[in-house]
């Protein structure tokens, strides 16, 4: 077992509900409420990882060096 963290980016859908995107896994799903969208993402992420294998997802490779950067942009 291994614990990982993923990001849930929620966007209100035009027709109601929420679209939720996970950049680490590049998967998208949706739900009628924020809570439902997050649960749908968790289910989709678990299924995706089971099929692909955690070792085959570059974001979770132990060989990647990660740095947080701060940028100043116009706008």
N, C-alpha and C positions, 0 to 999 in steps of 0.2 A: 504494500500500500504506500502511496505517496500523496501528499497534499500539494495542490497547486492553486495558484490564484489566477482568475481570469477577470477580464473587464466586461461589464455590461453597459453598453452605450444605448440608452433609450431615447427614442424619437417618437413623438405623437404621430399616429397615422392619420392621414386625411379623412379616412372613412370611420375613424374611431379606434380606440385601443392604442397599442404601442408596438412599434417595431423595435427589436433589440438585436444589437450586433456585438459580436465578440471578436475584436481584432487579433487576438492571439491565435485563434483557431480559424478565423475568417468564415464564421458561420453567422447566419441571421435567422431569426424566428420572430414570432409575434404573439401577443396575448391581449385580451380585453382590458386588463388592468396591469399596473406595474408589477404587482406580485405575481400575476399569472404569466406575464412575459418573462420574468426572471426564472420562474420554475420551468417554463418551456425551454429557456436557454440552458439551464442546468441539465435537463434531460437530453437535449440535443448534443451538448458538449460531452456528456458521459458516453452517449452512443457513438459519437464521432471518434473519441479517444479509444473506445473498445475496438472499433473497426480498423483505425489507422495505426494505433499503438503509440504510446506517449514518446517512445524513443525516436519516432519518425516525424515528430512535430518540432521543427527547428527552434521555435520560441522557447521550448523547455529543455533544449540540449544544454548539458553542463559545460559545453565547450564555448558557448557564446558569452562574450563579455558585454555587460549592459551598463550604460551610463545614462543618467537623466540629464537632459540639457535644457537650458532656459534661453529662449530667444526673444528679442525685441522686434516686433513687426509693426508696420503701418496698418492702420485700420482699426 
